[in-house]
Amino acid sequence: AYVAYAIPTALLFGILLSFGRMSADGEVIAMRACGVSVPRLLPPALALGVLAALISGYILFDVQPRARHSMRAMVRQLAGSLDVIEPGRFLVFGDRLLYVHELGDSTCPYQGVLVGDSGDGERSFYTAARCASLGSGSGGHELAFALRDGSIHLRDPDPTRYRRIQFETMRLSIDISRYSDPPPGARDLLFSELLAAKRRPLDDPERARLAGKDGTWIDVQIQRRIAFPFAS
């Protein structure tokens, strides 16, 4: 990610150091005495500047977004093989709350499971089960629990009422795709995709997400990818 910044910076310091050393050693005076003017020293520096600009532009416009895409693919692959459940700790996935008291044996892998759902305001509920295991559908995007010996506790709009449903077995899924595979941000897009996002209507939800809280992140990424190559 820092190669595109390092190239123009290294070129600037290299040129300043070279010309400064030539001036300090009197080489510029000697060249002028031999009939070589100072402007004749500019073509090599300009050629290096153009080369550095092309390399920085290629990295910022193509290499860096594709590298971030490949990294996201590797993270998705790893997320499918990792166990995100941590006993004794509350985990929040959007409007879902998950708590596992402790790990068990093969007959009951997770003991003391609590799953809360606050997505529907006044009708929020939580599910408690003595035992749980992960079903075959579990992967990097979903936790599919098979719950046993538990109950569902439902909140009623009437504060004087309370409902509880007991069950022997129950299947419950928690979507974790927002955490194992979050949507790409403005930094992850190709330059053509940034321009396409810029052309979206101002009230478009996808543009609002890419633009961030300040609403400027798309413009920042466009200007960043243009400015650094020209800075060379």
Salt bridges, closest charged atoms under 4 A:
ASP25 OD2 - ARG21 NE 2.95
ASP62 OD1 - ARG66 NE 2.93
GLU86 OE1 - ARG89 NH1 3.11
ASP117 OD2 - ARG96 NE 2.78
ASP149 OD2 - ARG130 NH2 2.85
ASP181 OD1 - ARG72 NH2 3.62
ASP181 OD1 - ARG76 NH1 3.36
ASP188 OD1 - ARG68 NE 2.45
ASP204 OD2 - ARG200 NH1 3.11
GLU206 OE2 - ARG209 NH2 2.67
ASP219 OD1 - LYS198 NZ 2.57
